[in-house]
């Protein structure tokens, strides 16, 4: 018994010291690096419905892939909110709001991850969108957009930097597509 107490104390102390040795959790904001260009309202007005997400990406954990066909979550890298919510806010900011009776923009975040197969890797975002006529509920147009941008470094922080750049291009693509497909007919 005499030898057991010092052994238990040593085990407890080593457990405590190893618990504090990992890097701290970091939380990142998914946001565009550029402000929407100030100017006239877009020609097309749409109602921006909530963005949905593929189930694996419906998390605050940042996703990476080291080899094709695989995905994993960064252990200490997280989003401040789920990416589809941040993306929805960015779409609203870029496209504005419209009154009932305008076409509805549905969007689904299909992928958002750090392709880390080659250092430092690249950020990849894929968004599927569709415009719906509110009266007939018919699909006006449907498109899938993918943007990639180089990661700044081979870690979650570098991946987030790339994702912000990829988001800029993605928002530009969606805004141009909406203007082309939801604009009122010329008179």
N, CA, C and O atoms as a DFTB+ gen file, in Angstrom:
748 C
 N C O
     1  1       0.821      -1.189       0.000
     2  2       0.000       0.000       0.000
     3  2       0.864       1.251       0.000
     4  3       0.537       2.258      -0.629
     5  1       1.994       1.159       0.733
     6  2       2.914       2.270       0.814
     7  2       3.447       2.682      -0.556
     8  3       3.648       3.869      -0.816
     9  1       3.674       1.711      -1.424
    10  2       4.225       1.981      -2.754
    11  2       3.137       2.372      -3.753
    12  3       3.414       2.995      -4.777
    13  1       1.931       2.007      -3.448
    14  2       0.817       2.284      -4.342
    15  2       0.445       3.768      -4.354
    16  3       0.117       4.311      -5.409
    17  1       0.490       4.423      -3.205
    18  2       0.123       5.848      -3.121
    19  2       1.060       6.711      -3.962
    20  3       0.562       7.530      -4.734
    21  1       2.383       6.583      -3.866
    22  2       3.253       7.398      -4.709
    23  2       3.039       7.110      -6.207
    24  3       3.121       8.015      -7.039
    25  1       2.769       5.861      -6.529
    26  2       2.520       5.506      -7.917
    27  2       1.258       6.197      -8.435
    28  3       1.260       6.729      -9.545
    29  1       0.196       6.196      -7.655
    30  2      -1.043       6.859      -8.058
    31  2      -0.851       8.370      -8.197
    32  3      -1.388       8.979      -9.123
    33  1      -0.097       8.971      -7.295
    34  2       0.191      10.406      -7.378
    35  2       0.976      10.702      -8.659
    36  3       0.678      11.679      -9.347
    37  1       1.955       9.889      -8.983
    38  2       2.752      10.087     -10.196
    39  2       1.891       9.967     -11.449
    40  3       2.033      10.761     -12.379
    41  1       1.011       8.992     -11.478
    42  2       0.106       8.813     -12.629
    43  2      -0.824      10.012     -12.759
    44  3      -1.043      10.502     -13.867
    45  1      -1.371      10.486     -11.656
    46  2      -2.280      11.633     -11.686
    47  2      -1.558      12.882     -12.168
    48  3      -2.106      13.636     -12.972
    49  1      -0.362      13.110     -11.702
    50  2       0.401      14.285     -12.135
    51  2       0.758      14.222     -13.617
    52  3       0.687      15.237     -14.310
    53  1       1.134      13.063     -14.104
    54  2       1.470      12.945     -15.523
    55  2       0.235      13.128     -16.393
    56  3       0.331      13.682     -17.489
    57  1      -0.917      12.674     -15.927
    58  2      -2.165      12.870     -16.679
    59  2      -2.510      14.347     -16.749
    60  3      -2.940      14.834     -17.795
    61  1      -2.329      15.060     -15.656
    62  2      -2.624      16.495     -15.636
    63  2      -1.692      17.259     -16.555
    64  3      -2.133      18.173     -17.253
    65  1      -0.415      16.909     -16.572
    66  2       0.529      17.646     -17.405
    67  2       0.308      17.366     -18.882
    68  3       0.528      18.255     -19.705
    69  1      -0.117      16.169     -19.246
    70  2      -0.346      15.868     -20.661
    71  2      -1.646      16.477     -21.170
    72  3      -1.790      16.701     -22.372
    73  1      -2.591      16.746     -20.281
    74  2      -3.863      17.327     -20.717
    75  2      -3.678      18.751     -21.216
    76  3      -4.433      19.176     -22.090
    77  1      -2.743      19.487     -20.724
    78  2      -2.556      20.875     -21.125
    79  2      -1.563      21.045     -22.254
    80  3      -1.212      22.181     -22.576
    81  1      -1.094      19.981     -22.866
    82  2      -0.045      20.105     -23.862
    83  2      -0.540      20.274     -25.299
    84  3       0.281      20.480     -26.194
    85  1      -1.819      20.198     -25.550
    86  2      -2.294      20.357     -26.929
    87  2      -2.539      21.828     -27.258
    88  3      -2.686      22.671     -26.372
    89  1      -2.578      22.105     -28.549
    90  2      -2.817      23.490     -28.957
    91  2      -4.254      23.877     -28.625
    92  3      -5.126      23.012     -28.553
    93  1      -4.507      25.158     -28.424
    94  2      -5.866      25.583     -28.064
    95  2      -6.804      25.525     -29.275
    96  3      -6.365      25.628     -30.421
    97  1      -8.084      25.362     -29.004
    98  2      -9.088      25.433     -30.065
    99  2      -9.068      26.842     -30.660
   100  3      -8.914      27.829     -29.941
   101  1      -9.224      26.920     -31.973
   102  2      -9.306      28.215     -32.657
   103  2     -10.598      28.246     -33.444
   104  3     -10.992      27.252     -34.054
   105  1     -11.249      29.387     -33.426
   106  2     -12.523      29.567     -34.114
   107  2     -12.360      30.637     -35.189
   108  3     -11.823      31.715     -34.931
   109  1     -12.832      30.325     -36.400
   110  2     -12.667      31.206     -37.552
   111  2     -14.034      31.618     -38.094
   112  3     -15.015      30.883     -37.983
   113  1     -14.068      32.794     -38.673
   114  2     -15.282      33.324     -39.292
   115  2     -15.189      33.105     -40.793
   116  3     -14.200      33.485     -41.420
   117  1     -16.217      32.494     -41.372
   118  2     -16.284      32.332     -42.821
   119  2     -16.943      33.583     -43.379
   120  3     -18.152      33.773     -43.249
   121  1     -16.137      34.433     -44.001
   122  2     -16.653      35.677     -44.547
   123  2     -15.873      36.038     -45.790
   124  3     -14.738      35.605     -45.987
   125  1     -16.507      36.839     -46.619
   126  2     -15.880      37.330     -47.826
   127  2     -14.759      38.295     -47.455
   128  3     -14.852      39.002     -46.452
   129  1     -13.700      38.324     -48.262
   130  2     -12.611      39.260     -47.999
   131  2     -12.862      40.617     -48.640
   132  3     -12.145      41.580     -48.369
   133  1     -13.882      40.691     -49.490
   134  2     -14.213      41.961     -50.138
   135  2     -15.642      42.340     -49.804
   136  3     -16.492      41.478     -49.584
   137  1     -15.889      43.604     -49.770
   138  2     -17.254      44.086     -49.575
   139  2     -17.952      44.080     -50.921
   140  3     -17.316      44.288     -51.955
   141  1     -19.247      43.843     -50.915
   142  2     -20.010      43.907     -52.158
   143  2     -19.844      45.300     -52.749
   144  3     -19.893      46.297     -52.029
   145  1     -19.650      45.365     -54.039
   146  2     -19.434      46.648     -54.697
   147  2     -20.632      47.565     -54.474
   148  3     -21.782      47.185     -54.694
   149  1     -20.332      48.769     -54.035
   150  2     -21.402      49.745     -53.845
   151  2     -21.862      50.220     -55.215
   152  3     -21.040      50.442     -56.104
   153  1     -23.118      50.370     -55.384
   154  2     -23.647      50.794     -56.667
   155  2     -25.132      50.572     -56.703
   156  3     -25.761      50.375     -55.663
   157  1     -25.706      50.601     -57.894
   158  2     -27.144      50.401     -57.990
   159  2     -27.538      49.001     -57.559
   160  3     -26.743      48.061     -57.603
   161  1     -28.794      48.892     -57.140
   162  2     -29.301      47.579     -56.767
   163  2     -29.207      46.642     -57.959
   164  3     -29.324      47.077     -59.104
   165  1     -28.995      45.354     -57.697
   166  2     -28.954      44.409     -58.809
   167  2     -30.279      44.419     -59.571
   168  3     -31.339      44.651     -58.991
   169  1     -30.202      44.164     -60.879
   170  2     -31.401      44.160     -61.713
   171  2     -32.384      43.098     -61.246
   172  3     -33.596      43.316     -61.252
   173  1     -31.863      41.960     -60.844
   174  2     -32.708      40.852     -60.420
   175  2     -32.945      40.918     -58.917
   176  3     -32.013      41.117     -58.138
   177  1     -34.175      40.754     -58.531
   178  2     -34.537      40.679     -57.119
   179  2     -34.976      39.250     -56.841
   180  3     -35.798      38.689     -57.566
   181  1     -34.422      38.670     -55.786
   182  2     -34.791      37.306     -55.411
   183  2     -34.990      37.220     -53.907
   184  3     -34.449      38.012     -53.136
   185  1     -35.775      36.243     -53.521
   186  2     -35.921      35.897     -52.117
   187  2     -34.862      34.833     -51.847
   188  3     -34.859      33.785     -52.493
   189  1     -33.974      35.090     -50.909
   190  2     -32.899      34.146     -50.613
   191  2     -33.363      33.212     -49.491
   192  3     -33.463      33.608     -48.330
   193  1     -33.639      31.974     -49.869
   194  2     -34.058      30.972     -48.885
   195  2     -32.839      30.524     -48.083
   196  3     -31.703      30.708     -48.520
   197  1     -33.072      29.948     -46.932
   198  2     -31.971      29.456     -46.092
   199  2     -31.129      28.445     -46.861
   200  3     -31.652      27.616     -47.604
   201  1     -29.841      28.529     -46.671
   202  2     -28.915      27.603     -47.316
   203  2     -28.880      26.294     -46.532
   204  3     -28.719      26.292     -45.311
   205  1     -29.031      25.193     -47.244
   206  2     -28.913      23.880     -46.606
   207  2     -27.490      23.361     -46.830
   208  3     -26.675      24.020     -47.474
   209  1     -27.206      22.180     -46.295
   210  2     -25.853      21.656     -46.375
   211  2     -25.870      20.139     -46.448
   212  3     -26.750      19.483     -45.891
   213  1     -24.880      19.595     -47.146
   214  2     -24.658      18.161     -47.081
   215  2     -24.348      17.821     -45.626
   216  3     -23.688      18.604     -44.943
   217  1     -24.806      16.684     -45.144
   218  2     -24.745      16.383     -43.715
   219  2     -23.333      16.391     -43.135
   220  3     -23.160      16.817     -41.993
   221  1     -22.328      15.945     -43.862
   222  2     -20.975      15.908     -43.319
   223  2     -20.441      17.306     -43.030
   224  3     -19.627      17.491     -42.126
   225  1     -20.902      18.289     -43.802
   226  2     -20.426      19.665     -43.646
   227  2     -21.329      20.486     -42.725
   228  3     -21.083      21.672     -42.509
   229  1     -22.366      19.862     -42.186
   230  2     -23.294      20.535     -41.269
   231  2     -22.718      20.493     -39.853
   232  3     -23.273      19.861     -38.955
   233  1     -21.605      21.173     -39.683
   234  2     -20.862      21.152     -38.426
   235  2     -20.037      22.422     -38.322
   236  3     -19.819      23.115     -39.316
   237  1     -19.586      22.718     -37.131
   238  2     -18.684      23.845     -36.941
   239  2     -17.225      23.422     -37.130
   240  3     -16.338      24.275     -37.110
   241  1     -16.961      22.148     -37.309
   242  2     -15.592      21.682     -37.513
   243  2     -15.150      21.950     -38.948
   244  3     -15.922      21.755     -39.887
   245  1     -13.918      22.392     -39.111
   246  2     -13.354      22.630     -40.437
   247  2     -12.902      21.280     -40.998
   248  3     -12.308      20.467     -40.290
   249  1     -13.192      21.060     -42.267
   250  2     -12.952      19.766     -42.908
   251  2     -11.702      19.833     -43.786
   252  3     -11.421      20.855     -44.412
   253  1     -10.961      18.730     -43.819
   254  2      -9.812      18.619     -44.720
   255  2      -9.796      17.238     -45.353
   256  3     -10.498      16.328     -44.913
   257  1      -8.980      17.096     -46.397
   258  2      -8.805      15.816     -47.074
   259  2      -7.331      15.661     -47.434
   260  3      -6.744      16.548     -48.054
   261  1      -6.738      14.549     -47.050
   262  2      -5.331      14.303     -47.396
   263  2      -5.197      13.380     -48.601
   264  3      -4.121      13.282     -49.192
   265  1      -6.281      12.704     -48.968
   266  2      -6.248      11.849     -50.152
   267  2      -7.644      11.811     -50.765
   268  3      -8.638      11.953     -50.052
   269  1      -7.725      11.621     -52.082
   270  2      -9.030      11.641     -52.751
   271  2     -10.020      10.657     -52.128
   272  3      -9.662       9.538     -51.762
   273  1     -11.254      11.096     -52.018
   274  2     -12.310      10.241     -51.500
   275  2     -12.375      10.149     -49.989
   276  3     -13.148       9.352     -49.457
   277  1     -11.584      10.945     -49.283
   278  2     -11.616      10.929     -47.820
   279  2     -11.838      12.341     -47.284
   280  3     -11.496      13.325     -47.939
   281  1     -12.406      12.425     -46.102
   282  2     -12.599      13.701     -45.408
   283  2     -12.365      13.453     -43.931
   284  3     -12.598      12.354     -43.428
   285  1     -11.898      14.493     -43.238
   286  2     -11.693      14.436     -41.794
   287  2     -11.916      15.831     -41.229
   288  3     -11.929      16.815     -41.968
   289  1     -12.087      15.909     -39.942
   290  2     -12.273      17.189     -39.269
   291  2     -10.968      17.604     -38.596
   292  3     -10.287      16.782     -37.983
   293  1     -10.626      18.893     -38.717
   294  2      -9.501      19.408     -37.937
   295  2      -9.844      19.262     -36.461
   296  3     -10.979      19.507     -36.053
   297  1      -8.876      18.869     -35.679
   298  2      -9.111      18.632     -34.258
   299  2      -9.322      19.933     -33.484
   300  3     -10.185      19.995     -32.609
   301  1      -8.553      20.961     -33.792
   302  2      -8.610      22.197     -33.021
   303  2      -9.076      23.402     -33.840
   304  3      -9.062      24.524     -33.335
   305  1      -9.486      23.194     -35.084
   306  2      -9.936      24.287     -35.951
   307  2     -11.435      24.204     -36.187
   308  3     -11.943      23.180     -36.643
   309  1     -12.141      25.282     -35.875
   310  2     -13.598      25.288     -35.966
   311  2     -14.085      26.598     -36.589
   312  3     -13.380      27.608     -36.583
   313  1     -15.293      26.557     -37.119
   314  2     -15.986      27.767     -37.556
   315  2     -16.734      28.356     -36.357
   316  3     -17.102      27.630     -35.433
   317  1     -16.955      29.663     -36.375
   318  2     -17.747      30.276     -35.309
   319  2     -19.212      29.892     -35.444
   320  3     -19.949      29.870     -34.459
   321  1     -19.631      29.590     -36.670
   322  2     -20.985      29.082     -36.914
   323  2     -20.921      28.114     -38.084
   324  3     -19.934      28.093     -38.820
   325  1     -21.936      27.333     -38.255
   326  2     -21.948      26.351     -39.342
   327  2     -21.797      27.078     -40.679
   328  3     -22.392      28.140     -40.866
   329  1     -21.018      26.532     -41.606
   330  2     -20.725      27.234     -42.856
   331  2     -21.961      27.629     -43.665
   332  3     -21.973      28.690     -44.290
   333  1     -23.002      26.791     -43.661
   334  2     -24.182      27.142     -44.453
   335  2     -24.870      28.393     -43.914
   336  3     -25.462      29.151     -44.683
   337  1     -24.801      28.617     -42.617
   338  2     -25.387      29.835     -42.036
   339  2     -24.583      31.061     -42.438
   340  3     -25.148      32.095     -42.793
   341  1     -23.263      30.939     -42.379
   342  2     -22.403      32.052     -42.796
   343  2     -22.588      32.337     -44.282
   344  3     -22.641      33.496     -44.692
   345  1     -22.684      31.287     -45.082
   346  2     -22.875      31.461     -46.520
   347  2     -24.221      32.111     -46.813
   348  3     -24.315      32.971     -47.689
   349  1     -25.252      31.715     -46.096
   350  2     -26.574      32.326     -46.262
   351  2     -26.503      33.831     -45.975
   352  3     -27.062      34.633     -46.723
   353  1     -25.827      34.204     -44.910
   354  2     -25.686      35.631     -44.571
   355  2     -24.922      36.371     -45.663
   356  3     -25.249      37.515     -45.979
   357  1     -23.913      35.736     -46.239
   358  2     -23.144      36.367     -47.316
   359  2     -24.001      36.528     -48.576
   360  3     -23.909      37.547     -49.261
   361  1     -24.830      35.532     -48.880
   362  2     -25.728      35.646     -50.040
   363  2     -26.732      36.770     -49.836
   364  3     -26.992      37.545     -50.757
   365  1     -27.298      36.865     -48.632
   366  2     -28.231      37.953     -48.337
   367  2     -27.555      39.311     -48.484
   368  3     -28.135      40.247     -49.034
   369  1     -26.342      39.409     -47.994
   370  2     -25.599      40.665     -48.079
   371  2     -25.333      41.042     -49.529
   372  3     -25.439      42.213     -49.895
   373  1     -24.994      40.074     -50.347
   374  2     -24.654      40.342     -51.744
   375  2     -25.891      40.587     -52.610
   376  3     -25.890      41.467     -53.471
   377  1     -26.948      39.800     -52.373
   378  2     -28.113      39.861     -53.257
   379  2     -29.242      40.724     -52.722
   380  3     -30.158      41.075     -53.466
   381  1     -29.188      41.068     -51.455
   382  2     -30.258      41.869     -50.872
   383  2     -31.483      41.013     -50.592
   384  3     -31.434      39.783     -50.632
   385  1     -32.578      41.699     -50.309
   386  2     -33.827      41.000     -50.024
   387  2     -34.880      41.463     -51.009
   388  3     -34.797      42.565     -51.552
   389  1     -35.846      40.637     -51.231
   390  2     -36.921      40.960     -52.160
   391  2     -38.253      40.656     -51.498
   392  3     -38.333      39.925     -50.511
   393  1     -39.276      41.231     -52.063
   394  2     -40.626      41.008     -51.542
   395  2     -41.168      39.682     -52.067
   396  3     -40.642      39.107     -53.020
   397  1     -42.219      39.220     -51.426
   398  2     -42.889      38.006     -51.888
   399  2     -43.299      38.191     -53.336
   400  3     -43.586      39.304     -53.776
   401  1     -43.324      37.107     -54.062
   402  2     -43.689      37.164     -55.476
   403  2     -42.476      37.177     -56.394
   404  3     -42.606      36.976     -57.602
   405  1     -41.299      37.411     -55.827
   406  2     -40.059      37.379     -56.621
   407  2     -39.526      35.950     -56.648
   408  3     -39.873      35.143     -55.785
   409  1     -38.685      35.630     -57.632
   410  2     -38.098      34.283     -57.659
   411  2     -37.371      33.962     -56.348
   412  3     -36.833      34.849     -55.684
   413  1     -37.369      32.690     -55.997
   414  2     -36.730      32.213     -54.761
   415  2     -35.416      31.543     -55.136
   416  3     -35.369      30.693     -56.025
   417  1     -34.343      31.940     -54.440
   418  2     -33.044      31.315     -54.638
   419  2     -32.854      30.273     -53.540
   420  3     -32.741      30.612     -52.362
   421  1     -32.819      29.006     -53.935
   422  2     -32.488      27.913     -53.018
   423  2     -31.013      27.606     -53.197
   424  3     -30.510      27.634     -54.320
   425  1     -30.315      27.314     -52.113
   426  2     -28.894      26.975     -52.218
   427  2     -28.572      25.837     -51.262
   428  3     -29.169      25.693     -50.195
   429  1     -27.602      25.034     -51.691
   430  2     -27.163      23.894     -50.882
   431  2     -25.642      23.832     -50.928
   432  3     -25.045      23.710     -51.997
   433  1     -25.028      23.916     -49.756
   434  2     -23.581      23.792     -49.650
   435  2     -23.236      22.313     -49.774
   436  3     -23.555      21.518     -48.890
   437  1     -22.584      21.948     -50.870
   438  2     -22.254      20.546     -51.105
   439  2     -20.887      20.158     -50.572
   440  3     -20.694      19.035     -50.106
   441  1     -19.934      21.085     -50.640
   442  2     -18.591      20.813     -50.124
   443  2     -17.956      22.111     -49.653
   444  3     -18.157      23.169     -50.251
   445  1     -17.197      22.018     -48.588
   446  2     -16.321      23.098     -48.145
   447  2     -15.220      22.426     -47.356
   448  3     -15.429      21.997     -46.221
   449  1     -14.030      22.333     -47.965
   450  2     -12.946      21.622     -47.301
   451  2     -11.585      22.069     -47.806
   452  3     -11.460      22.707     -48.852
   453  1     -10.570      21.714     -47.030
   454  2      -9.181      21.978     -47.376
   455  2      -8.632      20.729     -48.057
   456  3      -8.483      19.685     -47.423
   457  1      -8.331      20.841     -49.354
   458  2      -7.697      19.736     -50.072
   459  2      -6.213      19.789     -49.707
   460  3      -5.443      20.560     -50.279
   461  1      -5.840      18.967     -48.759
   462  2      -4.480      18.991     -48.212
   463  2      -3.644      17.832     -48.748
   464  3      -2.733      17.360     -48.068
   465  1      -3.947      17.371     -49.961
   466  2      -3.205      16.249     -50.523
   467  2      -1.779      16.648     -50.893
   468  3      -0.891      15.795     -50.914
   469  1      -1.544      17.921     -51.183
   470  2      -0.217      18.465     -51.475
   471  2      -0.045      19.754     -50.685
   472  3      -0.874      20.652     -50.832
   473  1       0.987      19.897     -49.853
   474  2       1.152      21.127     -49.066
   475  2       1.370      22.345     -49.969
   476  3       2.064      22.204     -50.975
   477  1       0.832      23.513     -49.681
   478  2      -0.061      23.793     -48.570
   479  2      -1.526      23.477     -48.875
   480  3      -2.382      23.640     -48.006
   481  1      -1.821      23.036     -50.070
   482  2      -3.183      22.631     -50.397
   483  2      -4.016      23.760     -50.961
   484  3      -3.515      24.846     -51.252
   485  1      -5.304      23.479     -51.109
   486  2      -6.240      24.448     -51.670
   487  2      -7.586      24.317     -50.969
   488  3      -7.987      23.236     -50.536
   489  1      -8.261      25.439     -50.875
   490  2      -9.613      25.453     -50.309
   491  2     -10.596      25.212     -51.440
   492  3     -10.409      25.708     -52.551
   493  1     -11.636      24.457     -51.159
   494  2     -12.627      24.128     -52.192
   495  2     -14.025      24.315     -51.618
   496  3     -14.344      23.808     -50.542
   497  1     -14.853      25.051     -52.354
   498  2     -16.254      25.256     -51.966
   499  2     -17.123      24.942     -53.182
   500  3     -16.860      25.426     -54.283
   501  1     -18.157      24.128     -52.976
   502  2     -19.123      23.812     -54.023
   503  2     -20.515      24.139     -53.505
   504  3     -20.915      23.704     -52.425
   505  1     -21.244      24.914     -54.300
   506  2     -22.596      25.342     -53.946
   507  2     -23.525      25.060     -55.121
   508  3     -23.242      25.451     -56.253
   509  1     -24.624      24.384     -54.848
   510  2     -25.661      24.152     -55.859
   511  2     -26.786      25.157     -55.600
   512  3     -27.219      25.337     -54.462
   513  1     -27.249      25.807     -56.665
   514  2     -28.312      26.801     -56.528
   515  2     -29.395      26.540     -57.560
   516  3     -29.162      25.935     -58.606
   517  1     -30.584      27.015     -57.230
   518  2     -31.682      26.960     -58.186
   519  2     -32.603      28.139     -57.926
   520  3     -32.781      28.579     -56.790
   521  1     -33.186      28.640     -59.016
   522  2     -34.186      29.693     -58.930
   523  2     -35.545      29.069     -59.159
   524  3     -35.738      28.295     -60.097
   525  1     -36.483      29.408     -58.297
   526  2     -37.830      28.847     -58.357
   527  2     -38.825      29.981     -58.598
   528  3     -38.762      31.027     -57.952
   529  1     -39.738      29.756     -59.534
   530  2     -40.841      30.696     -59.735
   531  2     -41.823      30.484     -58.592
   532  3     -42.305      29.368     -58.396
   533  1     -42.132      31.543     -57.828
   534  2     -42.977      31.335     -56.644
   535  2     -44.428      30.975     -56.980
   536  3     -45.089      30.298     -56.193
   537  1     -44.924      31.414     -58.122
   538  2     -46.316      31.138     -58.481
   539  2     -46.505      29.682     -58.919
   540  3     -47.388      28.983     -58.420
   541  1     -45.670      29.241     -59.851
   542  2     -45.830      27.892     -60.397
   543  2     -44.961      26.850     -59.692
   544  3     -45.166      25.648     -59.860
   545  1     -44.008      27.308     -58.916
   546  2     -43.017      26.462     -58.252
   547  2     -42.147      25.699     -59.245
   548  3     -41.543      24.680     -58.908
   549  1     -42.095      26.200     -60.450
   550  2     -41.257      25.602     -61.491
   551  2     -39.825      26.104     -61.333
   552  3     -39.589      27.224     -60.879
   553  1     -38.885      25.261     -61.712
   554  2     -37.484      25.655     -61.680
   555  2     -37.203      26.547     -62.879
   556  3     -37.425      26.157     -64.025
   557  1     -36.716      27.741     -62.603
   558  2     -36.333      28.687     -63.664
   559  2     -34.956      28.309     -64.199
   560  3     -34.751      28.243     -65.411
   561  1     -34.022      28.063     -63.295
   562  2     -32.656      27.694     -63.678
   563  2     -32.006      26.982     -62.498
   564  3     -32.398      27.145     -61.342
   565  1     -31.003      26.190     -62.838
   566  2     -30.270      25.431     -61.810
   567  2     -28.794      25.428     -62.214
   568  3     -28.469      25.306     -63.395
   569  1     -27.906      25.562     -61.227
   570  2     -26.469      25.611     -61.519
   571  2     -25.681      25.118     -60.309
   572  3     -26.133      25.213     -59.168
   573  1     -24.518      24.602     -60.582
   574  2     -23.596      24.163     -59.523
   575  2     -22.297      24.936     -59.720
   576  3     -21.718      24.933     -60.806
   577  1     -21.849      25.599     -58.657
   578  2     -20.636      26.405     -58.712
   579  2     -19.574      25.798     -57.812
   580  3     -19.864      25.376     -56.692
   581  1     -18.345      25.757     -58.305
   582  2     -17.210      25.313     -57.503
   583  2     -16.102      26.337     -57.654
   584  3     -15.777      26.768     -58.761
   585  1     -15.538      26.711     -56.545
   586  2     -14.392      27.626     -56.537
   587  2     -13.307      27.034     -55.663
   588  3     -13.585      26.438     -54.622
   589  1     -12.059      27.203     -56.098
   590  2     -10.909      26.811     -55.296
   591  2      -9.963      27.997     -55.185
   592  3      -9.941      28.873     -56.049
   593  1      -9.195      28.014     -54.130
   594  2      -8.172      29.039     -53.927
   595  2      -7.049      28.398     -53.120
   596  3      -7.296      27.509     -52.305
   597  1      -5.821      28.845     -53.346
   598  2      -4.704      28.252     -52.602
   599  2      -4.797      28.525     -51.111
   600  3      -5.176      29.617     -50.689
   601  1      -4.451      27.531     -50.330
   602  2      -4.375      27.712     -48.880
   603  2      -3.096      28.492     -48.579
   604  3      -2.076      28.301     -49.240
   605  1      -3.157      29.356     -47.593
   606  2      -1.989      30.159     -47.239
   607  2      -0.937      29.331     -46.510
   608  3       0.254      29.635     -46.581
   609  1      -1.369      28.296     -45.817
   610  2      -0.446      27.419     -45.091
   611  2      -1.106      26.050     -44.932
   612  3      -2.296      25.883     -45.200
   613  1      -0.321      25.089     -44.498
   614  2      -0.768      23.703     -44.414
   615  2      -1.401      23.419     -43.055
   616  3      -0.963      22.532     -42.323
   617  1      -2.452      24.198     -42.730
   618  2      -3.161      24.045     -41.465
   619  2      -4.542      24.676     -41.599
   620  3      -4.895      25.197     -42.657
   621  1      -5.314      24.627     -40.528
   622  2      -6.679      25.164     -40.574
   623  2      -6.692      26.662     -40.877
   624  3      -7.536      27.127     -41.644
   625  1      -5.770      27.420     -40.286
   626  2      -5.735      28.867     -40.529
   627  2      -5.452      29.163     -41.997
   628  3      -6.069      30.055     -42.579
   629  1      -4.536      28.433     -42.594
   630  2      -4.240      28.616     -44.015
   631  2      -5.412      28.214     -44.894
   632  3      -5.680      28.848     -45.914
   633  1      -6.109      27.155     -44.494
   634  2      -7.288      26.700     -45.232
   635  2      -8.379      27.763     -45.190
   636  3      -9.024      28.024     -46.205
   637  1      -8.592      28.374     -44.038
   638  2      -9.620      29.405     -43.900
   639  2      -9.302      30.592     -44.792
   640  3     -10.203      31.155     -45.414
   641  1      -8.048      30.978     -44.865
   642  2      -7.643      32.075     -45.743
   643  2      -8.025      31.759     -47.192
   644  3      -8.566      32.612     -47.896
   645  1      -7.747      30.546     -47.627
   646  2      -8.121      30.129     -48.977
   647  2      -9.625      30.073     -49.164
   648  3     -10.132      30.435     -50.226
   649  1     -10.348      29.622     -48.141
   650  2     -11.806      29.522     -48.240
   651  2     -12.443      30.901     -48.376
   652  3     -13.440      31.059     -49.080
   653  1     -11.878      31.884     -47.715
   654  2     -12.406      33.246     -47.841
   655  2     -12.212      33.755     -49.263
   656  3     -13.099      34.410     -49.809
   657  1     -11.064      33.464     -49.872
   658  2     -10.834      33.864     -51.258
   659  2     -11.764      33.109     -52.211
   660  3     -12.324      33.700     -53.134
   661  1     -11.924      31.818     -51.988
   662  2     -12.826      31.024     -52.827
   663  2     -14.257      31.531     -52.687
   664  3     -15.003      31.562     -53.666
   665  1     -14.640      31.924     -51.486
   666  2     -15.977      32.465     -51.247
   667  2     -16.211      33.733     -52.051
   668  3     -17.300      33.932     -52.589
   669  1     -15.202      34.595     -52.140
   670  2     -15.329      35.820     -52.941
   671  2     -15.737      35.492     -54.374
   672  3     -16.692      36.063     -54.901
   673  1     -15.013      34.576     -54.993
   674  2     -15.320      34.194     -56.375
   675  2     -16.668      33.526     -56.502
   676  3     -17.397      33.763     -57.466
   677  1     -17.005      32.691     -55.534
   678  2     -18.290      31.994     -55.548
   679  2     -19.446      32.987     -55.481
   680  3     -20.416      32.860     -56.228
   681  1     -19.351      33.966     -54.599
   682  2     -20.412      34.973     -54.484
   683  2     -20.546      35.783     -55.765
   684  3     -21.660      36.095     -56.185
   685  1     -19.422      36.126     -56.389
   686  2     -19.459      36.835     -57.678
   687  2     -20.165      35.990     -58.734
   688  3     -20.997      36.497     -59.486
   689  1     -19.832      34.699     -58.789
   690  2     -20.437      33.793     -59.760
   691  2     -21.954      33.697     -59.566
   692  3     -22.718      33.781     -60.528
   693  1     -22.373      33.521     -58.323
   694  2     -23.807      33.384     -58.035
   695  2     -24.542      34.676     -58.353
   696  3     -25.630      34.634     -58.929
   697  1     -23.977      35.825     -57.992
   698  2     -24.628      37.115     -58.265
   699  2     -24.798      37.335     -59.766
   700  3     -25.857      37.783     -60.206
   701  1     -23.781      37.029     -60.549
   702  2     -23.880      37.182     -62.006
   703  2     -24.918      36.219     -62.581
   704  3     -25.675      36.584     -63.480
   705  1     -24.951      35.005     -62.069
   706  2     -25.912      34.003     -62.531
   707  2     -27.338      34.434     -62.196
   708  3     -28.231      34.303     -63.033
   709  1     -27.561      34.940     -61.001
   710  2     -28.889      35.413     -60.602
   711  2     -29.318      36.564     -61.499
   712  3     -30.454      36.586     -61.972
   713  1     -28.423      37.521     -61.742
   714  2     -28.763      38.639     -62.631
   715  2     -29.147      38.150     -64.028
   716  3     -30.054      38.698     -64.655
   717  1     -28.463      37.132     -64.505
   718  2     -28.744      36.613     -65.853
   719  2     -30.048      35.830     -65.926
   720  3     -30.702      35.829     -66.968
   721  1     -30.439      35.165     -64.844
   722  2     -31.600      34.279     -64.902
   723  2     -32.862      34.795     -64.198
   724  3     -33.961      34.324     -64.490
   725  1     -32.724      35.735     -63.295
   726  2     -33.885      36.184     -62.547
   727  2     -34.278      37.621     -62.888
   728  3     -35.241      38.154     -62.337
   729  1     -33.537      38.238     -63.789
   730  2     -33.844      39.619     -64.164
   731  2     -35.213      39.674     -64.830
   732  3     -35.595      38.743     -65.538
   733  1     -35.950      40.750     -64.610
   734  2     -37.237      40.881     -65.277
   735  2     -37.037      40.971     -66.789
   736  3     -36.032      41.510     -67.252
   737  1     -37.983      40.448     -67.551
   738  2     -37.832      40.480     -69.010
   739  2     -37.801      41.921     -69.507
   740  3     -38.470      42.800     -68.963
   741  1     -37.008      42.141     -70.552
   742  2     -36.929      43.479     -71.159
   743  2     -38.255      43.852     -71.796
   744  3     -38.934      43.008     -72.382
   745  1     -38.617      45.115     -71.677
   746  2     -39.895      45.562     -72.251
   747  2     -39.681      46.383     -73.471
   748  3     -40.645      46.842     -74.083
